[in-house]
Amino acid sequence: RKAKKRKRRSVFSANELRLHLGHMRVISSSQEACLKLWKAPREQVFKNDAFVDALKQAAHGTLNWNDDHTELYQNLVQWRNRVADVEGTYPEAICSLDLLVSICKRMPSCHWSLRQIDYFLPAILADESLGYSGELLSIVGSSGSYCTSSGGEKEESTRLVVRSYEERISVGGDGIGSECATGNISSTSEENDEPQSTSHPSSSHRSLKRAAALILASAALGTVAIIAMRTMKMSKR
């Protein structure tokens, strides 16, 4: 008797697939190719534009940057890599190198002063409950450059400025008359810890004048457009 021919199969279950070495090799090579395709290029830490610019400014004497700042920058980069390993993501997704350079320049002393550097912080730093912002601030506080500097802005004045900005966003204004709603708190100096007066009649008058001017301008433009359209119709006739 002739042996029965086996039917060729094209569909295999997961349990059967591991028994076919040829198929598993193809899947493995495909996965490796995908990883190479989507792998992000590694950042050049010491060739970052913000870092190089800081070194240039320090060489010209326009920026207070020394070896302690560079060491702090290295420590922050290592911290970013550790957090990326814990979270299972790329270091670039934790925070940018530009932000780390800005932190080395400003030396924040609290979460509020950190938000003054960049109000819209990365999610992993904006959420204080995660503890990563505290780790970052402890690294900054233990650096030699922090000890020799002023130690960042005063916490209370910085908190005042950030709250003022939050109020401006909650009001939803575009800058016209928003000073009245927020009390016009814009001082970041350490001497001004008291909020300024909340009554600003001149600002409200200026906003009303601007609004009236915009209405008049739009009305004039509409009139000119109507006249132009009528002129075109008359010329066609």
Disulfide bonds with the S-S distance in Angstrom:
none
